[in-house]
């Protein structure tokens, strides 16, 4: 059953994410491995000519009729792919539902959008807990029947609070953390606990219009485009690998309220696209850069 209570009708499938130095015949070997045992559902690949012809690929195939166990299949792929330098790969099964914690502050629009997609069954994901540094959004969590935990964060207790938050995430067996307008900077220790598994959203004005009122500053400068960026969080503030972005043109006729409204809509959509790409195993991160497959 999915988290929404709807029974899934999809056959069991597995997704392979792989990047490695380009090797003649590897793609053919992978597809032959699948075709000889089952049905290929998706195959895309990319070669980065500016990075010594590094090879990236995503394959998804139906394993409902595979005459081998998951462990046997993984071992066969390990032998096929090899363990050369700068080679990384992973397998992800369709019946493994990720557990996603949402971190928020006071702004509700991204939280509502995420919870609605999960409750409607659009996303197959569990949300075991919502974490906040303010109590304001607890009624939203209660409306969607999700546990809510608020932590009062100060400069003096930040390390202690983050330790408690990490313990909470571990107790809930959290796989992915989404910062849905969480207005706190995570420390390096927190980020290291979830490498490439913390997704953030922010407006695309940084660093030109920093501070708490970026849309006011942008309008004063006659900005012509507003946007939003979603990325994985790294120890360097707002410099992580970018998953999704979008923009909207504006003119002098738009008020500051218009810009804020447009920006909120973009933030919701861009964050949701980024989460969807992660949930569907469409993203490879390599040397601080993402390859996001269709």
C-alpha positions as CSV (number, residue, x, y, z in Angstrom):
1,X,0.0,0.0,0.0
2,X,1.2,3.6,-0.6
3,X,1.3,6.2,2.2
4,X,-2.0,7.6,0.9
5,X,-3.7,4.2,1.4
6,X,-4.0,3.5,-2.3
7,X,-2.8,0.1,-3.6
8,X,0.0,0.4,-6.1
9,X,-0.6,-1.3,-9.5
10,X,3.0,-0.9,-10.8
11,X,5.2,-3.9,-11.2
12,X,8.3,-4.1,-9.0
13,X,11.2,-2.3,-10.6
14,X,14.8,-1.3,-9.8
15,X,16.7,1.8,-10.8
16,X,20.5,1.8,-11.4
17,X,22.4,5.1,-11.1
18,X,25.9,4.9,-12.4
19,X,28.8,7.2,-13.2
20,X,32.3,6.2,-14.2
21,X,35.0,6.9,-16.8
22,X,33.7,6.1,-20.3
23,X,34.3,2.5,-21.1
24,X,33.6,0.9,-24.5
25,X,30.8,-1.6,-24.4
26,X,29.5,-0.9,-20.9
27,X,26.2,0.5,-22.0
28,X,25.6,-2.5,-24.3
29,X,26.6,-5.0,-21.5
30,X,24.1,-3.3,-19.1
31,X,21.2,-3.4,-21.5
32,X,22.0,-7.0,-22.5
33,X,22.0,-8.0,-18.9
34,X,18.5,-6.6,-18.5
35,X,17.1,-7.7,-21.9
36,X,18.2,-11.3,-21.3
37,X,16.2,-11.5,-18.0
38,X,13.4,-9.0,-18.1
39,X,11.9,-5.7,-19.5
40,X,13.8,-2.4,-19.8
41,X,11.6,0.5,-18.7
42,X,14.0,3.5,-19.0
43,X,17.5,4.1,-20.2
44,X,19.3,7.4,-20.6
45,X,22.9,8.3,-20.6
46,X,25.2,11.3,-20.9
47,X,28.9,11.7,-21.6
48,X,30.6,14.8,-20.3
49,X,33.3,15.7,-22.9
50,X,34.6,18.5,-20.7
51,X,35.3,16.1,-17.9
52,X,37.5,13.5,-19.6
53,X,34.5,11.8,-21.2
54,X,33.0,10.8,-17.9
55,X,29.9,8.6,-18.3
56,X,26.6,8.9,-16.5
57,X,23.6,6.6,-16.9
58,X,20.2,5.8,-15.4
59,X,18.4,2.5,-16.1
60,X,15.2,1.2,-14.7
61,X,13.8,-2.2,-15.4
62,X,11.0,-4.6,-14.3
63,X,12.3,-7.3,-11.9
64,X,9.0,-9.0,-11.2
65,X,10.0,-11.9,-13.5
66,X,13.7,-11.9,-12.7
67,X,14.8,-15.5,-11.8
68,X,17.4,-14.3,-9.3
69,X,17.3,-12.6,-5.9
70,X,18.2,-8.9,-5.3
71,X,21.5,-10.0,-3.8
72,X,22.4,-12.1,-6.8
73,X,21.4,-9.4,-9.2
74,X,23.5,-6.8,-7.3
75,X,26.5,-9.2,-7.4
76,X,26.2,-9.8,-11.1
77,X,26.1,-6.0,-11.7
78,X,29.1,-5.5,-9.5
79,X,31.1,-7.9,-11.6
80,X,29.8,-6.3,-14.8
81,X,30.5,-2.7,-13.7
82,X,33.7,-3.2,-11.9
83,X,35.4,-1.1,-9.2
84,X,37.6,1.2,-11.2
85,X,38.7,4.7,-10.1
86,X,35.9,7.4,-9.9
87,X,33.2,4.7,-10.3
88,X,30.1,4.9,-8.2
89,X,26.7,3.1,-8.6
90,X,23.6,2.3,-6.6
91,X,20.4,0.3,-6.9
92,X,17.0,1.6,-5.8
93,X,13.9,-0.6,-5.6
94,X,10.4,0.7,-6.3
95,X,8.9,-0.9,-3.2
96,X,11.3,0.8,-0.9
97,X,9.5,3.9,0.4
98,X,11.7,6.8,1.5
99,X,11.1,8.5,4.8
100,X,11.3,12.3,4.6
101,X,11.6,14.8,7.4
102,X,10.5,18.3,6.7
103,X,12.2,21.3,8.4
104,X,10.2,24.6,8.6
105,X,10.1,27.9,10.3
106,X,7.1,30.2,9.9
107,X,6.4,30.2,6.2
108,X,3.7,27.7,5.3
109,X,3.5,27.6,1.4
110,X,6.1,24.9,0.7
111,X,5.0,22.8,3.6
112,X,1.3,22.8,2.4
113,X,2.4,21.9,-1.1
114,X,4.6,18.9,0.1
115,X,2.0,17.5,2.4
116,X,-0.8,17.8,-0.1
117,X,1.2,15.9,-2.7
118,X,2.0,13.2,-0.2
119,X,-1.6,12.9,1.1
120,X,-3.1,12.8,-2.4
121,X,-0.9,9.9,-3.4
122,X,1.0,11.9,-6.0
123,X,4.2,11.0,-4.1
124,X,4.9,7.6,-2.5
125,X,6.8,8.8,0.5
126,X,6.5,8.7,4.3
127,X,6.6,11.9,6.4
128,X,7.3,10.7,9.9
129,X,8.0,14.1,11.5
130,X,8.0,17.9,10.9
131,X,10.8,19.8,12.7
132,X,10.7,23.5,13.3
133,X,12.4,26.3,15.2
134,X,9.0,27.9,15.9
135,X,5.7,26.5,17.0
136,X,3.7,28.5,14.3
137,X,3.1,25.7,11.8
138,X,2.0,23.0,14.3
139,X,-1.7,23.4,13.2
140,X,-0.6,22.5,9.6
141,X,1.1,19.4,10.8
142,X,-1.9,18.4,12.9
143,X,-4.2,18.9,10.0
144,X,-2.2,16.4,8.0
145,X,-1.7,14.1,11.0
146,X,2.1,14.4,11.0
147,X,4.0,14.6,14.3
148,X,5.5,18.0,14.9
149,X,8.6,18.8,17.0
150,X,9.6,22.4,17.8
151,X,13.1,23.4,19.0
152,X,14.0,26.8,20.3
153,X,17.3,27.6,18.6
154,X,19.8,30.2,19.8
155,X,23.5,30.8,19.2
156,X,24.2,29.3,22.6
157,X,22.3,26.0,22.2
158,X,22.6,25.4,18.4
159,X,25.0,22.4,18.8
160,X,22.8,20.9,21.5
161,X,19.7,21.3,19.4
162,X,21.2,19.9,16.3
163,X,22.3,16.8,18.2
164,X,18.7,16.4,19.5
165,X,17.4,16.8,16.0
166,X,19.8,14.2,14.6
167,X,18.7,11.8,17.3
168,X,15.1,12.5,16.4
169,X,15.8,11.8,12.7
170,X,17.7,8.6,13.5
171,X,14.8,7.4,15.7
172,X,12.4,8.0,12.9
173,X,14.7,6.2,10.4
174,X,14.7,9.3,8.1
175,X,16.3,8.9,4.7
176,X,15.8,12.5,3.3
177,X,15.6,15.9,4.9
178,X,13.8,18.8,3.1
179,X,14.3,22.4,4.3
180,X,11.0,23.9,3.3
181,X,11.8,27.5,4.2
182,X,13.7,26.5,7.3
183,X,15.4,29.8,8.2
184,X,18.4,28.3,10.0
185,X,21.9,27.5,8.8
186,X,22.9,23.9,9.4
187,X,26.3,23.1,10.8
188,X,28.8,21.0,9.0
189,X,28.3,18.1,11.4
190,X,24.6,18.0,10.6
191,X,25.2,18.1,6.8
192,X,27.8,15.3,7.0
193,X,25.1,13.0,8.6
194,X,23.0,13.3,5.4
195,X,25.3,13.9,2.4
196,X,23.3,14.7,-0.7
197,X,20.2,14.0,1.2
198,X,19.3,17.5,2.4
199,X,17.3,19.5,-0.1
200,X,16.9,23.3,0.3
201,X,14.9,26.0,-1.5
202,X,15.6,29.7,-1.8
203,X,14.9,32.6,-4.1
204,X,17.3,33.0,-6.9
205,X,18.4,36.6,-6.0
206,X,21.3,35.4,-3.9
207,X,23.8,37.0,-3.5
208,X,22.7,40.1,-5.3
209,X,19.8,40.9,-2.9
210,X,20.6,39.4,0.5
211,X,18.8,39.8,3.7
212,X,15.2,39.4,4.9
213,X,13.6,41.7,2.2
214,X,15.1,40.6,-1.1
215,X,12.0,41.3,-3.2
216,X,11.8,44.9,-1.9
217,X,15.5,45.4,-2.8
218,X,15.0,43.7,-6.2
219,X,12.1,45.9,-7.2
220,X,14.0,49.1,-6.3
221,X,16.7,47.9,-8.7
222,X,14.2,47.3,-11.5
223,X,14.7,43.5,-11.6
224,X,13.3,41.8,-14.7
225,X,13.5,38.2,-13.7
226,X,12.7,36.4,-10.4
227,X,13.3,32.8,-9.7
228,X,13.9,30.0,-7.3
229,X,16.7,27.4,-6.8
230,X,16.6,24.0,-5.1
231,X,19.9,22.3,-4.2
232,X,21.5,19.8,-2.0
233,X,22.9,21.3,1.1
234,X,26.7,21.3,1.7
235,X,28.9,22.9,4.3
236,X,29.3,26.0,2.1
237,X,26.2,28.1,2.4
238,X,23.9,28.1,-0.6
239,X,26.6,26.5,-2.8
240,X,25.5,22.9,-3.0
241,X,24.8,21.0,-6.2
242,X,21.7,22.4,-8.0
243,X,18.8,20.1,-8.7
244,X,16.1,22.4,-10.1
245,X,15.6,26.0,-11.0
246,X,12.9,28.2,-12.7
247,X,12.4,31.8,-13.5
248,X,9.6,34.2,-14.3
249,X,9.8,37.5,-16.1
250,X,8.5,40.6,-14.4
251,X,8.3,44.3,-15.3
252,X,8.1,47.7,-13.6
253,X,4.3,47.3,-13.5
254,X,4.5,44.6,-10.9
255,X,4.3,45.6,-7.2
256,X,6.5,44.2,-4.4
257,X,3.5,42.1,-3.4
258,X,3.3,40.7,-6.9
259,X,7.0,39.7,-6.8
260,X,6.6,38.0,-3.5
261,X,3.5,36.1,-4.7
262,X,5.3,35.0,-7.9
263,X,8.4,34.0,-5.8
264,X,6.3,31.9,-3.5
265,X,4.7,30.0,-6.4
266,X,8.1,29.4,-7.9
267,X,9.6,28.2,-4.6
268,X,6.8,25.6,-4.2
269,X,7.1,24.3,-7.7
270,X,10.9,24.2,-7.9
271,X,11.2,22.5,-4.5
272,X,8.6,19.9,-5.4
273,X,10.4,19.2,-8.7
274,X,13.6,18.7,-6.9
275,X,12.0,16.4,-4.3
276,X,10.3,14.4,-7.1
277,X,13.7,13.9,-8.9
278,X,15.2,12.6,-5.7
279,X,12.3,10.3,-4.9
280,X,12.4,8.9,-8.4
281,X,16.2,8.4,-8.3
282,X,16.9,10.7,-11.2
283,X,19.9,12.6,-9.7
284,X,23.6,11.8,-9.8
285,X,25.9,14.1,-7.8
286,X,29.6,14.1,-8.9
287,X,32.3,16.6,-8.0
288,X,29.7,19.1,-6.7
289,X,27.6,19.0,-9.8
290,X,24.3,17.2,-10.6
291,X,23.2,15.3,-13.6
292,X,19.4,15.2,-13.5
293,X,17.8,12.7,-15.9
294,X,14.3,13.3,-17.5
